[in-house]
Amino acid sequence: MMNRGTCLAFLIAVLLLVSASLAELEDGELEVGFYRKTCPTAESIVRRVVFKAVDSNPGLGAGLVRLLFHDCFVRGCDGSVLIAPTPSSPSERSSLINLSLRGFDVIDQAKTQLESTCPETVSCADIVAFAARDSALKLGGIIYSVAAGRRDGFVSDEADPPQNLPLFIFNLTQLENRFASKGLTLHDMVVLSGAHSIGIAHCSSIINRLYPTVDPTLDPTFAASLLSLCPNDTSSSNPTTPLDYQTPNVLDNKYYQDVLNGKVLLTSDEDLGNSSATLSLVQSLSAKGGGAWAAQFATAMQKMGQIGVLTGTDGNIRLNCSIFND
């Protein structure tokens, strides 16, 4: 049996441990189930909104996955990509690389419902992370948890995206360097590239491989179909085509088969199959069934979702995702 002094010492030790744990959370730790007490239905609200939107338009699922990517690579996962531009104040959405982003209305719908249920509680940055996860579930059956507690940022600058996002014309070295600058490995990059099994590309992103001469790494039949779709000058007509011609609305590993067969659209994707640094991984991820890729994709999405997050007292909880608080 402990004497009074021992009991007191034990209680002090417990209190110090609890205080340290609380301080750690306050100092910036994301947490699975972050809203379990403050807004228990937060994640289910987002999921319902996302599922309804993707049922109506599967392309929005691809858009929501891409939205997380474009948010996290610029200033961290802080919801800055959501800010709507004005004539006097352009934002990240004004940047040429972001003009084709989709899914803003879905985020706004989820935020409206969350503000009605749990006012001033759930950040827009967390909604983006939840929505990307739910899109992966809806389109690919991929399941993973999202640690939450992100706060929304105060800055959205039109000049930032091209300085931080990988460009479709990048070669492998440039891609690897850009991902490394965000704390992501070459392996992470190849795995996350599998998101190109959903979504679309505009001809303006492809014509560098078609004109003035066809890229010899393109499958000839595939190249012919692209030539029939995409004009040399896209200033007046800029058609779109699925990134993955096999299963365009299913998030799966068919993308890696496309890479190996010379049937991907973007230079950045083609290079993954042409480099000894990535070829073996692409071959492994293309394996029948896709379970290995799906598990790694889930892990990489979790990792990407923690880039440069604002937590604790940093940032704020935006009341409208497209507008900074007054």
BALOBA-1460 file (C-alpha; in Angstrom, 3 decimals):
// residues 326
<rec num="1" residu="m" x="0.000" y="0.000" z="0.000"/>
<rec num="2" residu="m" x="1.350" y="3.457" z="-0.966"/>
<rec num="3" residu="n" x="1.915" y="6.024" z="1.775"/>
<rec num="4" residu="r" x="0.689" y="9.612" z="1.474"/>
<rec num="5" residu="g" x="3.952" y="10.888" z="-0.003"/>
<rec num="6" residu="t" x="4.055" y="8.161" z="-2.614"/>
<rec num="7" residu="c" x="0.415" y="8.783" z="-3.559"/>
<rec num="8" residu="l" x="1.092" y="12.492" z="-3.932"/>
<rec num="9" residu="a" x="4.111" y="11.854" z="-6.128"/>
<rec num="10" residu="f" x="2.100" y="9.429" z="-8.255"/>
<rec num="11" residu="l" x="-0.747" y="11.938" z="-8.711"/>
<rec num="12" residu="i" x="1.688" y="14.674" z="-9.701"/>
<rec num="13" residu="a" x="3.284" y="12.349" z="-12.261"/>
<rec num="14" residu="v" x="-0.141" y="11.507" z="-13.750"/>
<rec num="15" residu="l" x="-1.120" y="15.172" z="-13.941"/>
<rec num="16" residu="l" x="2.155" y="16.040" z="-15.654"/>
<rec num="17" residu="l" x="1.624" y="13.243" z="-18.170"/>
<rec num="18" residu="v" x="-1.933" y="14.380" z="-18.937"/>
<rec num="19" residu="s" x="-0.828" y="18.012" z="-19.220"/>
<rec num="20" residu="a" x="1.949" y="17.027" z="-21.607"/>
<rec num="21" residu="s" x="-0.498" y="15.068" z="-23.737"/>
<rec num="22" residu="l" x="-2.924" y="17.989" z="-23.896"/>
<rec num="23" residu="a" x="-0.126" y="20.395" z="-24.739"/>
<rec num="24" residu="e" x="0.992" y="18.100" z="-27.540"/>
<rec num="25" residu="l" x="-2.482" y="18.196" z="-29.073"/>
<rec num="26" residu="e" x="-2.697" y="21.949" z="-28.673"/>
<rec num="27" residu="d" x="0.736" y="22.357" z="-30.278"/>
<rec num="28" residu="g" x="-0.276" y="20.787" z="-33.538"/>
<rec num="29" residu="e" x="-1.131" y="17.104" z="-33.540"/>
<rec num="30" residu="l" x="-3.865" y="16.044" z="-35.926"/>
<rec num="31" residu="e" x="-6.151" y="13.388" z="-34.502"/>
<rec num="32" residu="v" x="-8.451" y="10.742" z="-35.940"/>
<rec num="33" residu="g" x="-11.917" y="11.471" z="-34.552"/>
<rec num="34" residu="f" x="-10.973" y="15.070" z="-33.800"/>
<rec num="35" residu="y" x="-14.626" y="16.185" z="-33.897"/>
<rec num="36" residu="r" x="-16.064" y="13.285" z="-31.905"/>
<rec num="37" residu="k" x="-17.137" y="15.613" z="-29.078"/>
<rec num="38" residu="t" x="-17.525" y="19.003" z="-30.767"/>
<rec num="39" residu="c" x="-19.315" y="17.826" z="-33.932"/>
<rec num="40" residu="p" x="-19.891" y="14.048" z="-33.889"/>
<rec num="41" residu="t" x="-21.665" y="13.991" z="-37.268"/>
<rec num="42" residu="a" x="-19.063" y="16.091" z="-39.108"/>
<rec num="43" residu="e" x="-17.559" y="13.320" z="-41.208"/>
<rec num="44" residu="s" x="-20.895" y="11.698" z="-42.003"/>
<rec num="45" residu="i" x="-22.293" y="15.057" z="-43.164"/>
<rec num="46" residu="v" x="-19.375" y="15.528" z="-45.556"/>
<rec num="47" residu="r" x="-19.683" y="11.957" z="-46.812"/>
<rec num="48" residu="r" x="-23.390" y="12.315" z="-47.606"/>
<rec num="49" residu="v" x="-22.772" y="15.503" z="-49.567"/>
<rec num="50" residu="v" x="-19.851" y="13.972" z="-51.468"/>
<rec num="51" residu="f" x="-21.647" y="10.722" z="-52.301"/>
<rec num="52" residu="k" x="-24.674" y="12.604" z="-53.612"/>
<rec num="53" residu="a" x="-22.509" y="14.844" z="-55.781"/>
<rec num="54" residu="v" x="-20.414" y="11.988" z="-57.168"/>
<rec num="55" residu="d" x="-23.524" y="9.917" z="-57.872"/>
<rec num="56" residu="s" x="-24.718" y="12.803" z="-60.025"/>
<rec num="57" residu="n" x="-21.321" y="13.485" z="-61.636"/>
<rec num="58" residu="p" x="-18.458" y="11.005" z="-61.103"/>
<rec num="59" residu="g" x="-16.025" y="13.595" z="-62.401"/>
<rec num="60" residu="l" x="-16.505" y="15.556" z="-59.194"/>
<rec num="61" residu="g" x="-14.862" y="12.711" z="-57.286"/>
<rec num="62" residu="a" x="-11.709" y="13.162" z="-59.336"/>
<rec num="63" residu="g" x="-12.004" y="16.898" z="-58.808"/>
<rec num="64" residu="l" x="-12.170" y="16.537" z="-55.027"/>
<rec num="65" residu="v" x="-9.106" y="14.281" z="-54.884"/>
<rec num="66" residu="r" x="-7.234" y="16.804" z="-57.023"/>
<rec num="67" residu="l" x="-8.459" y="19.658" z="-54.824"/>
<rec num="68" residu="l" x="-6.678" y="18.182" z="-51.792"/>
<rec num="69" residu="f" x="-3.494" y="17.799" z="-53.815"/>
<rec num="70" residu="h" x="-3.605" y="21.410" z="-55.012"/>
<rec num="71" residu="d" x="-4.416" y="22.653" z="-51.519"/>
<rec num="72" residu="c" x="-1.693" y="20.769" z="-49.668"/>
<rec num="73" residu="f" x="1.145" y="21.531" z="-52.088"/>
<rec num="74" residu="v" x="0.586" y="25.279" z="-51.752"/>
<rec num="75" residu="r" x="1.096" y="26.676" z="-48.227"/>
<rec num="76" residu="g" x="0.152" y="23.288" z="-46.751"/>
<rec num="77" residu="c" x="-3.326" y="21.823" z="-46.259"/>
<rec num="78" residu="d" x="-4.952" y="25.048" z="-45.105"/>
<rec num="79" residu="g" x="-7.939" y="25.539" z="-47.407"/>
<rec num="80" residu="s" x="-6.238" y="28.415" z="-49.224"/>
<rec num="81" residu="v" x="-7.155" y="26.917" z="-52.612"/>
<rec num="82" residu="l" x="-10.841" y="27.499" z="-51.822"/>
<rec num="83" residu="i" x="-10.714" y="31.294" z="-51.634"/>
<rec num="84" residu="a" x="-12.667" y="32.849" z="-54.500"/>
<rec num="85" residu="p" x="-10.834" y="35.589" z="-56.407"/>
<rec num="86" residu="t" x="-12.132" y="39.116" z="-56.814"/>
<rec num="87" residu="p" x="-11.109" y="41.743" z="-59.378"/>
<rec num="88" residu="s" x="-8.990" y="43.480" z="-56.770"/>
<rec num="89" residu="s" x="-7.711" y="40.360" z="-55.037"/>
<rec num="90" residu="p" x="-6.771" y="37.370" z="-57.208"/>
<rec num="91" residu="s" x="-6.281" y="34.090" z="-55.331"/>
<rec num="92" residu="e" x="-4.839" y="30.635" z="-55.949"/>
<rec num="93" residu="r" x="-7.962" y="29.849" z="-57.957"/>
<rec num="94" residu="s" x="-6.955" y="32.600" z="-60.419"/>
<rec num="95" residu="s" x="-3.719" y="30.820" z="-61.291"/>
<rec num="96" residu="l" x="-3.646" y="29.212" z="-64.742"/>
<rec num="97" residu="i" x="-2.759" y="25.821" z="-63.253"/>
<rec num="98" residu="n" x="-5.891" y="25.931" z="-61.068"/>
<rec num="99" residu="l" x="-8.477" y="27.173" z="-63.574"/>
<rec num="100" residu="s" x="-9.745" y="23.622" z="-64.248"/>
<rec num="101" residu="l" x="-10.211" y="22.689" z="-60.582"/>
<rec num="102" residu="r" x="-13.647" y="21.322" z="-59.683"/>
<rec num="103" residu="g" x="-15.564" y="20.541" z="-56.518"/>
<rec num="104" residu="f" x="-15.795" y="23.947" z="-54.869"/>
<rec num="105" residu="d" x="-19.596" y="23.770" z="-54.781"/>
<rec num="106" residu="v" x="-19.430" y="20.402" z="-53.012"/>
<rec num="107" residu="i" x="-17.168" y="21.832" z="-50.326"/>
<rec num="108" residu="d" x="-19.481" y="24.831" z="-49.929"/>
<rec num="109" residu="q" x="-22.540" y="22.581" z="-49.580"/>
<rec num="110" residu="a" x="-20.841" y="20.521" z="-46.882"/>
<rec num="111" residu="k" x="-19.730" y="23.677" z="-45.066"/>
<rec num="112" residu="t" x="-23.251" y="25.125" z="-45.123"/>
<rec num="113" residu="q" x="-24.649" y="21.989" z="-43.510"/>
<rec num="114" residu="l" x="-21.832" y="21.865" z="-40.952"/>
<rec num="115" residu="e" x="-22.336" y="25.500" z="-39.963"/>
<rec num="116" residu="s" x="-26.000" y="24.757" z="-39.418"/>
<rec num="117" residu="t" x="-25.199" y="21.731" z="-37.241"/>
<rec num="118" residu="c" x="-21.960" y="22.777" z="-35.520"/>
<rec num="119" residu="p" x="-21.293" y="26.497" z="-36.004"/>
<rec num="120" residu="e" x="-17.679" y="27.707" z="-36.177"/>
<rec num="121" residu="t" x="-16.286" y="24.237" z="-35.492"/>
<rec num="122" residu="v" x="-15.186" y="22.347" z="-38.616"/>
<rec num="123" residu="s" x="-12.452" y="23.880" z="-40.760"/>
<rec num="124" residu="c" x="-12.616" y="24.093" z="-44.525"/>
<rec num="125" residu="a" x="-9.189" y="22.439" z="-44.707"/>
<rec num="126" residu="d" x="-10.578" y="19.387" z="-42.905"/>
<rec num="127" residu="i" x="-13.617" y="19.310" z="-45.196"/>
<rec num="128" residu="v" x="-11.285" y="19.129" z="-48.218"/>
<rec num="129" residu="a" x="-9.394" y="16.225" z="-46.627"/>
<rec num="130" residu="f" x="-12.621" y="14.376" z="-45.733"/>
<rec num="131" residu="a" x="-14.067" y="14.955" z="-49.213"/>
<rec num="132" residu="a" x="-10.983" y="13.540" z="-50.945"/>
<rec num="133" residu="r" x="-11.110" y="10.461" z="-48.703"/>
<rec num="134" residu="d" x="-14.821" y="9.967" z="-49.386"/>
<rec num="135" residu="s" x="-14.271" y="10.328" z="-53.129"/>
<rec num="136" residu="a" x="-11.612" y="7.608" z="-53.000"/>
<rec num="137" residu="l" x="-14.101" y="5.417" z="-51.176"/>
<rec num="138" residu="k" x="-16.927" y="6.127" z="-53.594"/>
<rec num="139" residu="l" x="-14.927" y="5.664" z="-56.793"/>
<rec num="140" residu="g" x="-12.449" y="3.022" z="-55.696"/>
<rec num="141" residu="g" x="-13.647" y="1.378" z="-52.501"/>
<rec num="142" residu="i" x="-10.479" y="2.655" z="-50.827"/>
<rec num="143" residu="i" x="-10.870" y="3.047" z="-47.075"/>
<rec num="144" residu="y" x="-8.641" y="5.069" z="-44.789"/>
<rec num="145" residu="s" x="-8.980" y="7.309" z="-41.750"/>
<rec num="146" residu="v" x="-8.308" y="11.040" z="-41.822"/>
<rec num="147" residu="a" x="-6.631" y="12.687" z="-38.872"/>
<rec num="148" residu="a" x="-8.257" y="16.102" z="-38.438"/>
<rec num="149" residu="g" x="-7.733" y="19.340" z="-36.571"/>
<rec num="150" residu="r" x="-6.464" y="21.467" z="-39.443"/>
<rec num="151" residu="r" x="-7.101" y="25.192" z="-39.303"/>
<rec num="152" residu="d" x="-7.761" y="27.508" z="-42.227"/>
<rec num="153" residu="g" x="-5.107" y="29.859" z="-43.551"/>
<rec num="154" residu="f" x="-5.162" y="33.607" z="-44.035"/>
<rec num="155" residu="v" x="-3.365" y="33.867" z="-47.409"/>
<rec num="156" residu="s" x="-4.258" y="32.787" z="-50.954"/>
<rec num="157" residu="d" x="-1.840" y="34.132" z="-53.569"/>
<rec num="158" residu="e" x="-2.244" y="33.704" z="-57.331"/>
<rec num="159" residu="a" x="1.545" y="33.466" z="-57.742"/>
<rec num="160" residu="d" x="1.999" y="30.490" z="-55.416"/>
<rec num="161" residu="p" x="0.588" y="27.479" z="-57.342"/>
<rec num="162" residu="p" x="3.083" y="27.355" z="-60.265"/>
<rec num="163" residu="q" x="5.932" y="27.700" z="-57.786"/>
<rec num="164" residu="n" x="4.740" y="24.741" z="-55.712"/>
<rec num="165" residu="l" x="2.711" y="22.327" z="-57.846"/>
<rec num="166" residu="p" x="4.296" y="19.844" z="-60.252"/>
<rec num="167" residu="l" x="3.622" y="20.737" z="-63.882"/>
<rec num="168" residu="f" x="2.438" y="18.252" z="-66.515"/>
<rec num="169" residu="i" x="5.535" y="18.969" z="-68.637"/>
<rec num="170" residu="f" x="7.964" y="18.133" z="-65.805"/>
<rec num="171" residu="n" x="10.479" y="15.365" z="-66.305"/>
<rec num="172" residu="l" x="11.081" y="12.786" z="-63.593"/>
<rec num="173" residu="t" x="13.866" y="14.705" z="-61.866"/>
<rec num="174" residu="q" x="11.760" y="17.852" z="-61.680"/>
<rec num="175" residu="l" x="8.808" y="15.862" z="-60.357"/>
<rec num="176" residu="e" x="10.903" y="14.138" z="-57.715"/>
<rec num="177" residu="n" x="12.378" y="17.441" z="-56.552"/>
<rec num="178" residu="r" x="8.963" y="19.100" z="-56.300"/>
<rec num="179" residu="f" x="7.527" y="16.213" z="-54.251"/>
<rec num="180" residu="a" x="10.639" y="16.087" z="-52.069"/>
<rec num="181" residu="s" x="10.183" y="19.771" z="-51.258"/>
<rec num="182" residu="k" x="6.862" y="18.758" z="-49.658"/>
<rec num="183" residu="g" x="8.343" y="15.889" z="-47.669"/>
<rec num="184" residu="l" x="7.159" y="13.201" z="-50.088"/>
<rec num="185" residu="t" x="9.374" y="10.472" z="-51.512"/>
<rec num="186" residu="l" x="9.729" y="9.173" z="-55.053"/>
<rec num="187" residu="h" x="7.690" y="6.156" z="-53.944"/>
<rec num="188" residu="d" x="4.929" y="8.457" z="-52.643"/>
<rec num="189" residu="m" x="4.953" y="10.306" z="-55.948"/>
<rec num="190" residu="v" x="4.500" y="7.175" z="-58.055"/>
<rec num="191" residu="v" x="1.735" y="5.873" z="-55.794"/>
<rec num="192" residu="l" x="-0.149" y="9.196" z="-55.733"/>
<rec num="193" residu="s" x="0.123" y="9.425" z="-59.512"/>
<rec num="194" residu="g" x="-2.372" y="6.560" z="-59.587"/>
<rec num="195" residu="a" x="-5.053" y="9.187" z="-58.954"/>
<rec num="196" residu="h" x="-4.772" y="9.810" z="-62.692"/>
<rec num="197" residu="s" x="-6.925" y="6.739" z="-63.183"/>
<rec num="198" residu="i" x="-9.834" y="9.169" z="-62.783"/>
<rec num="199" residu="g" x="-10.437" y="12.626" z="-64.160"/>
<rec num="200" residu="i" x="-9.862" y="14.325" z="-67.481"/>
<rec num="201" residu="a" x="-7.180" y="16.289" z="-69.299"/>
<rec num="202" residu="h" x="-7.598" y="19.136" z="-71.775"/>
<rec num="203" residu="c" x="-5.946" y="18.913" z="-75.158"/>
<rec num="204" residu="s" x="-3.797" y="21.898" z="-74.205"/>
<rec num="205" residu="s" x="-2.026" y="19.560" z="-71.762"/>
<rec num="206" residu="i" x="-1.388" y="16.966" z="-74.465"/>
<rec num="207" residu="i" x="-0.467" y="18.820" z="-77.653"/>
<rec num="208" residu="n" x="3.216" y="19.000" z="-76.674"/>
<rec num="209" residu="r" x="3.240" y="15.218" z="-77.300"/>
<rec num="210" residu="l" x="1.375" y="15.435" z="-80.610"/>
<rec num="211" residu="y" x="2.746" y="18.456" z="-82.475"/>
<rec num="212" residu="p" x="4.845" y="19.142" z="-84.453"/>
<rec num="213" residu="t" x="5.674" y="15.426" z="-84.290"/>
<rec num="214" residu="v" x="4.112" y="12.621" z="-82.281"/>
<rec num="215" residu="d" x="5.962" y="11.494" z="-79.181"/>
<rec num="216" residu="p" x="7.399" y="8.070" z="-80.147"/>
<rec num="217" residu="t" x="6.629" y="6.674" z="-76.693"/>
<rec num="218" residu="l" x="2.892" y="6.958" z="-77.405"/>
<rec num="219" residu="d" x="1.108" y="3.836" z="-78.616"/>
<rec num="220" residu="p" x="0.449" y="4.522" z="-82.350"/>
<rec num="221" residu="t" x="-3.269" y="3.707" z="-82.236"/>
<rec num="222" residu="f" x="-3.698" y="5.764" z="-79.073"/>
<rec num="223" residu="a" x="-1.786" y="8.648" z="-80.639"/>
<rec num="224" residu="a" x="-4.008" y="8.536" z="-83.710"/>
<rec num="225" residu="s" x="-7.123" y="8.843" z="-81.567"/>
<rec num="226" residu="l" x="-5.633" y="11.849" z="-79.779"/>
<rec num="227" residu="l" x="-4.703" y="13.495" z="-83.076"/>
<rec num="228" residu="s" x="-8.290" y="13.155" z="-84.219"/>
<rec num="229" residu="l" x="-9.486" y="14.838" z="-81.025"/>
<rec num="230" residu="c" x="-6.944" y="17.573" z="-80.350"/>
<rec num="231" residu="p" x="-6.269" y="20.455" z="-82.736"/>
<rec num="232" residu="n" x="-2.802" y="21.942" z="-82.963"/>
<rec num="233" residu="d" x="-4.191" y="25.270" z="-81.750"/>
<rec num="234" residu="t" x="-6.365" y="24.978" z="-78.641"/>
<rec num="235" residu="s" x="-7.042" y="28.696" z="-78.232"/>
<rec num="236" residu="s" x="-10.535" y="28.411" z="-79.704"/>
<rec num="237" residu="s" x="-11.289" y="24.723" z="-79.005"/>
<rec num="238" residu="n" x="-9.833" y="22.743" z="-76.123"/>
<rec num="239" residu="p" x="-11.567" y="19.346" z="-75.883"/>
<rec num="240" residu="t" x="-11.128" y="16.967" z="-72.966"/>
<rec num="241" residu="t" x="-10.415" y="13.259" z="-72.753"/>
<rec num="242" residu="p" x="-10.286" y="10.802" z="-69.811"/>
<rec num="243" residu="l" x="-6.898" y="10.345" z="-68.179"/>
<rec num="244" residu="d" x="-7.561" y="6.596" z="-68.075"/>
<rec num="245" residu="y" x="-9.337" y="5.293" z="-71.146"/>
<rec num="246" residu="q" x="-9.982" y="1.850" z="-69.589"/>
<rec num="247" residu="t" x="-11.988" y="2.704" z="-66.443"/>
<rec num="248" residu="p" x="-12.325" y="6.508" z="-66.453"/>
<rec num="249" residu="n" x="-14.682" y="6.688" z="-63.452"/>
<rec num="250" residu="v" x="-13.060" y="4.032" z="-61.275"/>
<rec num="251" residu="l" x="-10.126" y="4.786" z="-58.978"/>
<rec num="252" residu="d" x="-8.000" y="1.694" z="-59.626"/>
<rec num="253" residu="n" x="-4.542" y="0.623" z="-60.758"/>
<rec num="254" residu="k" x="-5.340" y="0.511" z="-64.480"/>
<rec num="255" residu="y" x="-3.369" y="3.739" z="-64.787"/>
<rec num="256" residu="y" x="-0.132" y="1.802" z="-64.303"/>
<rec num="257" residu="q" x="-1.055" y="-0.552" z="-67.118"/>
<rec num="258" residu="d" x="-1.638" y="2.528" z="-69.277"/>
<rec num="259" residu="v" x="1.836" y="3.812" z="-68.355"/>
<rec num="260" residu="l" x="3.474" y="0.537" z="-69.398"/>
<rec num="261" residu="n" x="1.480" y="0.402" z="-72.640"/>
<rec num="262" residu="g" x="2.260" y="3.953" z="-73.763"/>
<rec num="263" residu="k" x="-1.338" y="5.039" z="-73.309"/>
<rec num="264" residu="v" x="-1.085" y="7.898" z="-70.834"/>
<rec num="265" residu="l" x="-1.669" y="11.511" z="-71.783"/>
<rec num="266" residu="l" x="0.820" y="13.574" z="-69.822"/>
<rec num="267" residu="t" x="4.593" y="13.749" z="-70.163"/>
<rec num="268" residu="s" x="4.896" y="13.510" z="-66.394"/>
<rec num="269" residu="d" x="3.020" y="10.189" z="-66.432"/>
<rec num="270" residu="e" x="4.884" y="8.705" z="-69.401"/>
<rec num="271" residu="d" x="8.230" y="9.335" z="-67.724"/>
<rec num="272" residu="l" x="7.309" y="6.994" z="-64.853"/>
<rec num="273" residu="g" x="7.488" y="4.063" z="-67.269"/>
<rec num="274" residu="n" x="10.656" y="5.226" z="-69.003"/>
<rec num="275" residu="s" x="12.938" y="5.551" z="-65.991"/>
<rec num="276" residu="s" x="14.830" y="2.762" z="-64.281"/>
<rec num="277" residu="a" x="14.198" y="4.607" z="-61.008"/>
<rec num="278" residu="t" x="10.437" y="4.050" z="-61.204"/>
<rec num="279" residu="l" x="9.788" y="1.282" z="-63.753"/>
<rec num="280" residu="s" x="9.921" y="-1.632" z="-61.291"/>
<rec num="281" residu="l" x="7.494" y="0.114" z="-58.940"/>
<rec num="282" residu="v" x="5.111" y="0.887" z="-61.812"/>
<rec num="283" residu="q" x="5.239" y="-2.768" z="-62.847"/>
<rec num="284" residu="s" x="4.547" y="-3.879" z="-59.274"/>
<rec num="285" residu="l" x="1.618" y="-1.490" z="-58.857"/>
<rec num="286" residu="s" x="0.079" y="-2.624" z="-62.161"/>
<rec num="287" residu="a" x="-0.401" y="-6.152" z="-60.793"/>
<rec num="288" residu="k" x="-3.811" y="-7.702" z="-61.282"/>
<rec num="289" residu="g" x="-6.285" y="-6.951" z="-58.504"/>
<rec num="290" residu="g" x="-4.859" y="-3.610" z="-57.443"/>
<rec num="291" residu="g" x="-5.007" y="-4.280" z="-53.713"/>
<rec num="292" residu="a" x="-1.333" y="-3.478" z="-53.150"/>
<rec num="293" residu="w" x="-1.649" y="-0.119" z="-54.867"/>
<rec num="294" residu="a" x="-4.904" y="0.777" z="-53.046"/>
<rec num="295" residu="a" x="-3.309" y="0.197" z="-49.631"/>
<rec num="296" residu="q" x="-0.266" y="2.278" z="-50.529"/>
<rec num="297" residu="f" x="-2.431" y="5.000" z="-52.037"/>
<rec num="298" residu="a" x="-4.376" y="5.292" z="-48.790"/>
<rec num="299" residu="t" x="-1.150" y="5.694" z="-46.806"/>
<rec num="300" residu="a" x="0.238" y="8.266" z="-49.242"/>
<rec num="301" residu="m" x="-2.999" y="10.280" z="-49.112"/>
<rec num="302" residu="q" x="-2.806" y="10.354" z="-45.320"/>
<rec num="303" residu="k" x="0.786" y="11.552" z="-45.530"/>
<rec num="304" residu="m" x="0.012" y="14.231" z="-48.116"/>
<rec num="305" residu="g" x="-2.923" y="15.426" z="-46.003"/>
<rec num="306" residu="q" x="-0.536" y="16.433" z="-43.213"/>
<rec num="307" residu="i" x="1.737" y="18.712" z="-45.233"/>
<rec num="308" residu="g" x="2.261" y="22.079" z="-43.545"/>
<rec num="309" residu="v" x="-0.949" y="21.988" z="-41.526"/>
<rec num="310" residu="l" x="-2.042" y="24.812" z="-39.226"/>
<rec num="311" residu="t" x="-3.298" y="23.580" z="-35.852"/>
<rec num="312" residu="g" x="-3.991" y="24.738" z="-32.314"/>
<rec num="313" residu="t" x="-4.250" y="28.522" z="-32.270"/>
<rec num="314" residu="d" x="-2.727" y="29.018" z="-35.729"/>
<rec num="315" residu="g" x="-5.130" y="29.972" z="-38.494"/>
<rec num="316" residu="n" x="-8.865" y="30.004" z="-37.819"/>
<rec num="317" residu="i" x="-12.151" y="28.302" z="-38.648"/>
<rec num="318" residu="r" x="-13.454" y="29.985" z="-41.787"/>
<rec num="319" residu="l" x="-17.217" y="30.591" z="-41.734"/>
<rec num="320" residu="n" x="-17.480" y="30.522" z="-45.530"/>
<rec num="321" residu="c" x="-14.876" y="28.416" z="-47.303"/>
<rec num="322" residu="s" x="-14.524" y="30.773" z="-50.255"/>
<rec num="323" residu="i" x="-14.148" y="33.980" z="-48.219"/>
<rec num="324" residu="f" x="-11.742" y="35.000" z="-45.461"/>
<rec num="325" residu="n" x="-13.409" y="35.871" z="-42.151"/>
<rec num="326" residu="d" x="-13.800" y="39.565" z="-41.432"/>
